[in-house]
Amino acid sequence: MFRINLYPEYAAKRRMVQRRVLWTALLALVLALEAALLAGLTTSGILLQERANALRRQTDELAAQLPELPPVDTEFALEVLAERRERIDWMPKLAALSTVIQEGVRLSEIIGQTSWRRQGARLEVRGIIRGARPRMEDVARLAEALKGDVHIAEDFPAVQVSRIGSETDFRIICEPAQAQGAD
C-alpha cells in the first residue's frame, strides 16, 4: 500500500520541524563542546596555579638554603674599565696615515707602541723620500698633516721629524704631549 499525502502544507511543516530538530541538535552539540572546553580550561588553570604556587614555595626554600654571598668588589672591574678607556685605538690612526701620505714619500715601516713598563706610547713612521731630487719639505708636509689630523692628535699631539742614515731616509715620531716635555 502506498501512502499518499493529500495535504502539501503538512509536508512543508514536517520539513521545517525536521530542520529545527537538526539545528537544535547541532547547537546542543556546540554548546556541549563549549562546556567541555570551558571545564578543561578551568581545570587546567587551577592545576597551573597549584604548580606555580608549589614552585614559588620550592624557590623560597632553596633561597633560604643558599649561603650569604660576600659583597662584590667592583674596584677591580672599575680599574679594567679605566685601562680600556685609556687604550689606544690604532685603526683610525692608520687610516688617517694612509690618507695624508704625500706623493714624494714612500713608507718603509710603521711602528705603533703602547705604554709598556717605562716606555710611553708612540707612533713611529719610517720611510724614504722618492724622486730625482729628494726634498725634506715633503716629509715636513707629511709631519704637519699628521699633527693636524684629529685621530692622531688625540693621542699623539707631539710630532718630530728626523733623518736617519742617508739623505733619503727619514723618521717621524708621534708621541703624547707629556712624553715630549719629558725629553
Secondary structure, DSSP 4 states (H G I P E B T S, - for coil): -------HHHHHHHHHHHHHHHHHHHHHHHHHHHHHHHHHHHHHHHHHHHHHHHHHHHHHHHHHHSPPPPPP--HHHHHHHHHHHHS--HHHHHHHHHHH--TTEEEEEEEEE--BTTBPPEEEEEEEE-SSS--HHHHHHHHHHHHH-HHHHTT--EEEEEE-SSTTEEEEEEE-HHHHHH-
